[in-house]
Amino acid sequence: MSALPADAFIVEVEQEVLGAILLGSDMRRVHFLQPGHFREPLHQRVFANMQVAFERYGSANPVVVYKLFSVDEAKNIAAKLGKSIPAYLAALSANTVYGPARLEQSARRVVEQWGRLCIADEAQRLFAAASDPSSNPVDLISVAGQAFDEVLSSVRSGPKRKTRLTVAEAVDNAVAASREASARGSGLTGITWGLSDVNRVTGGMQRRDLTLLAARPSMGKTTVGLSAALSAAKSGRGVGFISLEMDADKLGARAITDLAYDWCVKVPYADVIKGRADAGALQSLQQAARDLDTLPLWIEDQSGMSMTDIRIKTEALMAEAEKAGTPLEVLFIDHLGLIKPSSRYQGNRVNEVTEMSGALKSLAREYGIAVIALSQLNRALEGRNDKRPQLSDLRDSGSLEQDADTIVFLYREAYYLEREQGGSPEQLADRTERLIDCQNKLEFHIAKQRNGPITMLELFADMACSAVRNWGRQ
């Protein structure tokens, strides 16, 4: 394969950005731009010096930028350029076309050019590797996919909403949200959980917030998540449910038994999945869930997705929801532990999870939606006498605790009582009595909430029917 044509790289694209910054632009406007996005080595050094100058002195002054070059480095560069660095910097400033007014657009063009050329470079490497008869196509696709994934992460379009507001605008937005909630009669500034007690202490699932719904296996993460998704959809909100663990058909079985529960039709979802439900039960389920096809709830059940894949799927869900007339307002992801990490921190699980949690938080803020991420808890809590979760039980990274706006732990004492063995007759009798009392009790622990109380709520849960309701309701 031939090398890239000479005109594939347009040096003026990079020069435009550097010139605009030298004219006094605020570098915080191009926070997404990094030295590595420049293809010309000199421009990489100039931009790196600009970052240092701005960080130290609040301005990328040409004199300061030049002073950050070492003497030997400046001499070598001047010899290659045929002119001094100060002269080159002056030419950059003088020749800028759009200047500071269009700095963001110019910087985005730099990133896009970098991405385009990276794709071309990777395609050439892929062609060369694929020409080897001994190469493994699965490995080739995997390596190329990771490379393309990293490029795509950098060239994704930026925020979809206005990000700079005056304090008066922010106050107006808060008051408008409160008035809207009052007008609806729900008192919710967010999207309903379908659970009055939870709504009361959280105000609903809040847009632009990341909520972590965490528990050990079999505690009810998917049950609570799907039930909340159904409730939100029934209230007329657009809902997306990305399932990396369970296929859509099995989620559908859970959904139909949950919806039917309010009609006093109690059929275990396992019976539906395994074909044990009789014709009468199936007919009752279908009648109870006859309006299911009208709900604005979309399920994406592809496994092995990276955060870039999730972004792409989210945009597709948003487009579909917009077309249906119910804009996407909340996204569930089940679950965080199954998200495919990028190759950037391969093997370092702490950094991988840190990258994911930050990306999920950005997803919520950029698209103005509530993101509910389900997550497994550390196995270490199984060794404690009191197995109720704590913040320290979050797996792999403290960044989850930092990035999440709300953290909810789920706990069912009945799960452990059912599996406890041994003991005296008195202990057995006590255990049986406790099990009767808590058979359908689900503890909803709000362990962190930026804008609300830390508390524990008791919910009613029929795990067999995948139904979660307010406590005391059956």
Protein Blocks (a to p, Z undefined) as FASTA:
>chain_A
ZZddfklpcfklmmmmmmmmmnopafklmmmbcfklpmblklmmmmmmmmmmmmmnopac
fklmmmmpcfklmmmmmmmnopafklmmmmmmmmpmnlmmlmmmmmmmmmmmmmmmmmmm
mmmmmmmmmmpmkbcfklmmmmmmmmmmmmmmmmpccdfbdfbdcfklmmmmmmmmmmmm
mmnonopabdcehiaklmmmnnpaaehiacdddddehilpmmmmmmmmmmmmmnopacdd
ddfkbcfklmmmmmmmmmmmmnopacdfklmmnopacfklmmmmmmmmmmmmmpccdddf
behiafklmmmmmmmmmmmmmmnopacfbdcdddfklpccdfklgoiamlmmmmmmmmmm
mmmmmnopacdddddddfklmmpmblcdcfklpghiaklmmmpmbdcddddfklmmmmpg
gdifklmmmmmmmmmmmmmgccdddfbdfkbccddddddddfknopacdehiZZ
